[in-house]
Amino acid sequence: MARLSYVEMEQDPPEVREVYEKTLKGKPVSFHKLLAHRPEVLKILLPFYAAVGRSLDRRLYEAVYIRVSMINGCRYCMQHHLAASKRVGLTREDWQHLKEGQHGNFNEKEEAALDFAEKLTRDPHSIADGDIQSLKLHFSEAEIVDLDLLIGLANLTNRFTDPLGADLEFPEEKI
């Protein structure tokens, strides 16, 4: 249950209503309704969120987001990205491997990204030149920047949604 009130459509200020109606097509979720307490952040974060990770394969994007959310124990983000991952071919078996931190069943590029996500999430100060060199075997520099931003964005939303008690809008998937 949410620890803060939601900014609902019928009570939102005009600047939030515009985002809810135009950007979110009248379907804000708990994350948006909490973020709407800061309309200026909502307006900036949504386009940023939409841009981050777009140079990456969508299956890789979802696998990284799920793994980061699992490491952080963020039920809300994990569930949203489990739902999205079905559309890009991730299976329950893949979810189980992600849960166990087993990246060997993924292709080399995905494994490199997941290993980087694991290290960056758990101990960002331990990232060294060799970690980036390993990524360069599979990713362009622009993709590495996008991957790093994706991991950071996942960590940010993980630390926002669950601590504030964002309610899940659909039935939870079990792994």
Secondary structure, DSSP 8 states (H G I E B T S, - for coil): --SS----GGG--HHHHHIIIIISTT---HHHHHHTTSHHHHHHHHHHHHHTTTTS-HHHHHHHHHHHHHHHT-HHHHHHHHHHHHTTT--HHHHHHHHHT--TTS-HHHHHHHHHHHHHHH-GGG--HHHHHHHHTT--HHHHHHHHHHHHHHHHHHHHHTTTT---SS-----
